Amino acid sequence: MAQRGTAEPGVEPEQRPEHRPEQSRRPSHSPIGTLQRLARAPSVSVIGATLVLLFAIGALRPTYLQPNQLLDTLQASTYVGLIAAGMAYLVSMREIDLSVGSMFGLCLISVAMLVQAGFNSWLAAAAGIVLGGVLGGVNATIVAVMRIPTIVATLATLSVFRGLAIGLTDGTQVVNLPIGDSFFSVVGGKVLGIPFSILVLLVITLVVGVTLHHTPFGHRVLAIGSNPEAARFSGISVTRVRTQVLILVGLLVGVAAVLGLAFFTSGDPNIGGGFELQAIAAAVIGGTPLRGGSATVFGAAVGAILLNIVATGLTYFSVPANWSAFATGLVILLAVGVDSLVRRRRAAHRSTRTATS
């Protein structure tokens, strides 16, 4: 007879509860767990706010929810949305570029003048995108050589780039462009009923977002924003990464300018004024904190849409355009305030859980 507590040959010992694997320690892949992770995503708040605002306006003015009106709203958001995607990179590094609005105007004017002079429209568009990257490189060079904050350098180039745009055109619009050209019909047209610029925004947002969160370059950007000194000690060249990001922002501005010219079919040297503040606001509203270290490119693009919904929604209620900036400022304050409150509550909750564990 086997002794108590000794298993007989061929007989499995009774599995005690303490010997069973603890399922609670395994990562949850259930639908509820997935929904909880999605609910904690930084861009969820701005998506929810955008949908609430959209349907609130639609409830009072049903024509606002017509497909053509919604597409027009998205179309008008693409330019700031593209710039905001790049601005999310900068804000995550604790940097701000104030020259993007003037850069947008200079790139658009330059492409328009080339087309007006008889250059191939597609080549002129490519040159405009390259010009955006060059202007971003100019900002980066000034910051690196003079060793001044990016916000100070771009505050100066804001006036320089705008002055160049006005000087090149003598303050007049560039008109009489060959709008029958394939560039204007394709880039300024629609694909399967959707404006071409909206598709460009979706593709670029996806690519730039994946680059930020799933490539070594993106990890370096976020590491610098989290702790610049620690990033330097780990061997990351802050100057090189900042230069690359400023050039990236310039390229995105160039793309936005090309899309803008194709849609408006004329060039105004004053176009793009205020885009810098809208892009910064869109990035922050979208879930990119000013303290750096994290960013959401998709949220920045949605933030640009939210701001445009506010602007266009006011016209449906016959609110004078002069109040648009006032309403936009209130939205920014409200969004930043709510975001700050949510973050403080989450931090307090984590501290409470740590203390009780």
C-alpha positions in Angstrom: 0.0 0.0 0.0 1.3 3.4 -0.9 1.9 5.8 1.9 -0.3 8.8 2.4 0.7 11.7 0.2 2.7 9.4 -2.2 1.3 8.8 -5.6 0.9 5.2 -6.8 2.6 4.3 -10.0 0.6 5.4 -13.1 -1.7 7.6 -11.0 -1.4 11.4 -11.3 -1.3 13.2 -8.0 -4.3 15.4 -7.2 -3.7 18.9 -8.4 -4.1 21.3 -5.6 -5.6 24.8 -6.2 -2.2 26.4 -5.4 -0.6 24.3 -8.2 -2.9 25.5 -10.9 -1.7 28.1 -13.3 -3.0 31.6 -12.4 -5.0 32.7 -15.4 -5.3 36.3 -14.0 -1.5 36.8 -14.6 -1.8 36.2 -18.3 -2.4 39.1 -20.6 -6.0 39.5 -21.5 -6.9 39.1 -25.1 -10.7 39.1 -24.5 -12.9 41.6 -26.3 -13.4 43.4 -23.0 -9.6 43.8 -22.6 -9.3 45.1 -26.1 -12.0 47.6 -25.5 -10.3 48.8 -22.3 -7.0 49.3 -24.1 -8.8 51.2 -26.9 -10.6 53.4 -24.3 -7.2 54.4 -22.9 -5.8 55.4 -26.3 -4.8 59.1 -26.3 -6.9 59.9 -29.4 -10.2 58.5 -28.1 -11.1 61.8 -26.3 -10.8 63.9 -29.4 -12.6 61.3 -31.6 -15.5 61.3 -29.1 -15.6 65.1 -28.9 -15.6 65.4 -32.7 -18.5 63.0 -33.1 -20.5 64.6 -30.3 -20.0 68.1 -31.8 -20.7 66.8 -35.3 -24.0 65.2 -34.3 -25.0 68.1 -32.1 -24.7 70.5 -35.0 -26.5 68.0 -37.2 -29.4 67.7 -34.8 -29.9 71.4 -35.0 -29.0 71.8 -38.6 -29.7 68.5 -40.4 -28.2 69.7 -43.7 -24.8 69.8 -42.0 -24.7 66.0 -42.1 -25.2 65.7 -45.8 -22.4 63.7 -47.5 -21.3 66.6 -49.7 -21.0 68.9 -46.7 -19.1 66.4 -44.6 -16.7 65.8 -47.5 -16.2 69.6 -47.8 -15.4 69.8 -44.1 -12.9 67.0 -44.4 -11.4 68.6 -47.5 -10.9 71.9 -45.7 -9.2 70.1 -42.8 -6.5 68.3 -44.8 -4.0 71.2 -45.0 -3.9 71.8 -41.2 -4.2 68.1 -40.7 -1.0 67.3 -42.6 0.9 70.1 -40.8 -0.5 68.9 -37.5 0.8 65.4 -38.2 4.3 66.8 -38.4 3.7 69.2 -35.5 2.9 66.1 -33.3 6.5 65.0 -33.8 7.9 68.4 -32.7 5.6 68.8 -29.7 6.5 65.3 -28.6 10.1 66.5 -28.6 9.1 69.7 -26.6 9.6 71.8 -29.7 7.3 74.1 -31.7 7.6 75.5 -35.2 5.9 78.8 -35.7 6.8 79.2 -39.3 4.7 76.5 -40.9 1.9 78.9 -41.9 4.3 81.2 -43.7 6.1 78.2 -45.1 2.8 76.9 -46.5 2.2 80.3 -48.3 5.7 80.5 -49.7 5.6 76.9 -51.1 2.1 77.4 -52.6 3.1 80.7 -54.2 6.4 79.2 -55.6 4.5 76.3 -57.3 1.9 78.7 -58.7 4.6 81.0 -60.2 6.4 78.1 -61.8 3.2 76.8 -63.3 2.3 80.3 -64.5 5.8 80.6 -66.1 5.1 77.5 -68.2 6.8 74.7 -66.2 5.4 71.2 -66.1 2.8 71.2 -63.3 3.8 67.9 -61.9 7.5 68.9 -61.8 6.5 72.2 -60.2 4.6 70.4 -57.5 7.5 68.2 -56.8 9.7 71.3 -56.5 7.2 72.8 -54.1 7.5 69.7 -51.8 11.3 69.8 -52.0 11.2 73.5 -51.2 9.2 72.7 -48.0 12.0 70.3 -46.9 14.6 72.9 -47.7 12.8 75.5 -45.6 12.6 73.0 -42.8 16.3 72.5 -43.2 16.9 76.2 -43.0 15.0 76.3 -39.6 17.1 73.4 -38.4 20.4 75.0 -39.5 19.5 78.3 -37.7 18.7 76.3 -34.5 21.9 74.3 -34.7 24.3 77.1 -35.6 22.9 79.8 -33.4 22.0 77.4 -30.6 18.7 79.0 -29.9 15.3 77.4 -29.2 13.3 76.3 -32.2 10.4 78.5 -31.2 12.6 81.6 -31.3 14.2 80.7 -34.6 10.9 79.9 -36.3 9.4 83.1 -34.9 11.9 84.9 -37.0 11.5 82.8 -40.1 7.8 83.2 -39.9 8.3 86.8 -41.0 11.1 85.9 -43.4 9.1 83.3 -45.3 6.0 85.5 -45.4 8.0 88.4 -46.6 9.5 86.4 -49.4 6.0 85.2 -50.5 4.7 88.8 -50.6 7.9 90.2 -52.2 7.9 87.6 -55.0 4.3 88.4 -56.0 4.3 92.1 -55.1 1.5 91.3 -52.8 -0.8 90.2 -55.6 -2.4 86.9 -56.3 -1.1 84.4 -58.9 -4.0 83.7 -61.2 -4.7 82.5 -64.8 -3.2 79.0 -64.1 -3.9 76.2 -66.6 -6.7 74.6 -64.6 -7.4 72.1 -67.4 -4.0 70.6 -66.8 -3.9 67.0 -65.5 -2.3 68.1 -62.2 -5.4 70.2 -61.3 -7.9 67.7 -62.5 -6.3 64.8 -60.6 -4.9 66.3 -57.4 -7.7 68.8 -57.1 -10.3 66.3 -58.1 -12.0 63.2 -56.6 -11.3 59.5 -56.6 -14.5 57.3 -56.3 -16.3 60.4 -55.0 -13.7 61.2 -52.3 -11.5 64.3 -52.7 -7.9 63.3 -53.5 -6.5 65.4 -50.7 -8.5 63.4 -48.1 -7.0 60.2 -49.4 -3.5 61.8 -49.2 -4.2 62.8 -45.6 -5.2 59.2 -44.7 -2.2 57.6 -46.3 0.3 60.1 -44.9 -1.2 60.0 -41.4 -0.9 56.2 -41.4 2.7 56.2 -42.7 3.9 59.0 -40.3 2.1 57.4 -37.4 3.6 54.0 -38.0 7.0 55.6 -38.4 6.7 57.3 -35.0 5.7 54.3 -33.0 7.3 51.4 -34.8 10.7 52.5 -36.1 14.0 53.3 -34.4 13.7 56.9 -35.7 10.3 57.3 -34.0 11.6 55.8 -30.8 14.5 58.3 -30.8 12.0 61.2 -31.2 10.0 60.0 -28.2 13.1 59.3 -26.1 14.3 62.9 -26.6 10.9 64.2 -25.6 10.8 62.0 -22.5 14.2 63.0 -21.3 16.6 64.9 -23.5 19.6 64.5 -21.2 19.1 60.7 -20.9 18.7 60.5 -24.7 22.1 62.2 -25.1 23.8 59.9 -22.6 22.3 56.9 -24.5 24.1 58.0 -27.7 21.2 59.7 -29.5 22.2 62.9 -31.4 19.5 65.4 -30.4 20.6 67.8 -33.1 20.5 65.3 -35.9 17.0 64.0 -34.9 15.7 67.5 -34.5 17.0 68.4 -38.0 15.3 65.4 -39.4 12.0 66.2 -37.8 12.1 69.8 -38.9 12.8 68.7 -42.5 9.9 66.2 -42.2 7.6 69.0 -41.1 8.7 71.1 -44.0 8.0 68.2 -46.5 4.5 67.8 -45.0 3.9 71.5 -45.4 5.1 71.3 -49.0 2.6 68.5 -49.6 -0.2 70.5 -48.0 0.7 73.5 -50.2 0.6 71.5 -53.4 -2.9 70.1 -52.4 -4.0 73.6 -51.6 -2.9 75.0 -54.9 -4.6 72.2 -56.8 -7.9 72.9 -55.0 -7.9 76.7 -55.0 -6.3 76.9 -58.5 -4.7 80.3 -57.6 -2.0 81.5 -55.2 -2.4 84.1 -52.5 0.8 85.3 -50.7 -1.2 85.7 -47.5 -2.7 82.2 -47.4 -1.8 80.0 -44.5 -1.9 82.7 -41.9 -2.7 81.2 -38.5 -2.0 77.7 -39.6 0.8 77.4 -37.1 -1.5 78.0 -34.1 -4.2 75.7 -35.5 -1.6 72.9 -36.1 -0.2 73.2 -32.6 -3.8 73.3 -31.2 -4.8 70.2 -33.3 -1.8 68.3 -32.0 -2.4 69.1 -28.4 -6.2 68.5 -28.6 -5.5 65.2 -30.4 -3.5 63.9 -27.4 0.1 65.0 -27.8 1.0 66.6 -24.5 3.2 69.7 -24.4 5.5 68.1 -21.8 6.7 65.7 -24.6 7.5 62.0 -24.6 4.4 60.8 -26.4 2.3 61.7 -29.4 -0.6 60.5 -31.6 -0.4 61.5 -35.2 -3.9 60.3 -35.9 -5.3 62.3 -33.0 -3.6 65.4 -34.4 -5.3 64.9 -37.7 -8.7 64.5 -36.0 -7.9 67.6 -33.9 -7.6 69.6 -37.1 -11.0 68.2 -38.2 -12.5 69.2 -34.9 -11.3 72.8 -35.2 -12.7 73.0 -38.8 -16.1 71.6 -37.6 -16.2 74.4 -35.1 -15.4 77.0 -37.7 -17.9 75.7 -40.3 -20.5 75.0 -37.7 -20.6 78.6 -36.8 -21.6 79.6 -40.3 -24.7 77.3 -40.0 -25.8 79.3 -37.0 -25.2 82.7 -38.8 -22.4 83.6 -36.4 -20.1 86.3 -37.8 -16.8 85.0 -39.0 -15.1 87.4 -36.6 -16.2 85.2 -33.7 -14.5 82.1 -35.3 -11.2 82.7 -33.6 -12.9 83.3 -30.2 -14.9 80.0 -30.5 -11.7 78.1 -31.6 -9.8 79.5 -28.6 -12.6 78.3 -26.2 -12.5 74.9 -27.8 -8.8 74.7 -27.3 -9.0 75.8 -23.6 -11.8 73.3 -23.0 -10.0 70.4 -24.7 -6.7 71.1 -22.9 -8.5 71.6 -19.6 -10.4 68.3 -19.9 -7.2 66.5 -21.0 -5.3 67.8 -18.0 -8.1 66.8 -15.6 -8.2 63.3 -17.1 -4.5 62.9 -16.8 -4.4 64.1 -13.2 -7.2 61.6 -12.3 -5.3 58.8 -13.9 -2.1 59.7 -12.2 -3.9 59.8 -8.8 -5.6 56.5 -9.5 -2.2 54.9 -10.3 -0.7 56.3 -7.2 -3.6 55.0 -5.1 -3.2 51.5 -6.6 0.5 51.5 -6.0 0.1 52.5 -2.4 -2.5 49.8 -1.7 -0.6 47.0 -3.5 
